[in-house]
Amino acid sequence: MAKRRDVIKKINAEAKRQGMAFEVAREGANHPIEPDLTWLDTAGKPVTVIDAMYKTLTVGRLGPNADMCQLTAYCTALGLCEGDLVYAKGDVEPRVIGIVGADITICCHALDLALPPADVLTAVDALIDGIGRRLDIATD
């Protein structure tokens, strides 16, 4: 549990230090892009963006189109080729979706929040480790 807290604290502290409210030009005005979590490398460069969705990821289906569009916008604004959607309920097996017309891959995950708290924390640890392995980043 300490490992997960340390990783999350480090990610959040670095994001705050970097002022991670990204501005995107839109019709002559700037529009802030504020993902839930931006994972930075040791140099402070974003390597993935993670957005929490407080809804169900339906078994056997892709995530909702609006979620895909939102994460695609975050990835585009940050110059990333991949991002993660984390759902509060649903099919717990991760699925990978390529965005047509963009060099962006979205990985969808679900946590079972109906589990006992200790099991939810274990699932969060596994999620962090899995994303870290995919990005080839140590989470210890």
N, C-alpha and C positions, 0 to 999 in steps of 0.2 A: 504494500500500500504506500509506503514512503516513496518508492521509486516513481509511482504514478504521480503523486503529489509534487515531487521535485521536478518531474518533466513538465507538468502542466504549469507550475509556478514559473519555471524558466521560460517556457513558450509565452505565457501571458506577460511576464515582466519585459521580455525582449520586444514583444509587439507594442506594449505601451511605450517603452523607451524610444522605439522607432516611430511612434505616432501613426500607427497603422489604421488610419482612416484615410483611405486612398481617394483622391479626387479624380474624377473622370469628366472630361469636357463633354457637354451635351447641350446642343442648341445655344451656344454662347455662354453657358453658365456651367459652373462646376457642380458635380453631384457626388456626394461622399459615398464611397463603397466601404461598407463595414461588415466584413465577414465575421462569423462567430469566433473563429480561431485561425490564425495564420502561423504555420510552422516555419520557423526561420532556421537557416543553417548557422554554423558558428561565425560566419562573416556577416550575419544579419540579413542575408538574402532570403526571400520567401522560396520555399521548396514545395509546399502544398498548402492548400486552403481547405478548411474543414467547416462545414455548415451543419448545425444541429437542426433536425426537423422533428417537431413535437407532434408526430402523427405516425400512422402505421404504414410500413412498407409491405404491400400486398404480396403474398406468396406467389411466385411464378410470374410476376409482372415487373416492369421497370418502374423506377420512381416517377412521380407525377412530372409532367412536362414543365410546369412552372418551376419546380425545384431544379430541374436540369438547366433551364434557362438562367436561373439565378446563379448557380455555381459556374456555369459557362462564362457569365459576365465577370464574376470574381476572378476566374482563371485568366481571362483575357486582359482585365485591368492590371493584373499582377505579372503578366507575361509567363504564366505557368501552363504546362501541358497536361497537368492532372490535378484533380481535387477529390475531396471525399464528402459524401453526404452521410450523416449518421441519423437514423430514424429511432424513435423512442419505442417502437414495437414492430414486429413483423418477422419476415424470413431472415434468420440470423446468419445465413450463409452469404458472404460478400459476393457482389456481382459487379462486373466491370462493363461499362457502356462507353463506346466510342461516339463522339459527337460528329455527325455528318457535316462536312464542310469546314471543319475546324480540326486542328491537331490537338484535340483535348480529349482526355479519358477521364470519366467519372467513375469512382468506386463507391458503391452503395453498401452500407452496413446497417445492421439493426441491433439494438441492445434490447434484451428482455427485461424491462423495468419491473415486471411482476415478480421477479426472483427476489429472494432474501437480499438485504443490502450487501452483505459480504460477497455474495455471488455476482451482484451487479458490479461491484468494485473489481472483482476478478475479471469480469468481461471487459471492463474499461481498460484494465492492464493489458489484456490480450489484444484489444483493438489498437492501443498505442504501439505495442510491440509489432503487430502486423503492419501497420502503416510505416513504422520505422524500418522494418525489414524490406518492404517494398521500395522505400526511398534509399535504402542502404545507409541508414542513420542509426547509430547506437542509442538506445533509450535507457541504458543503465546509468 
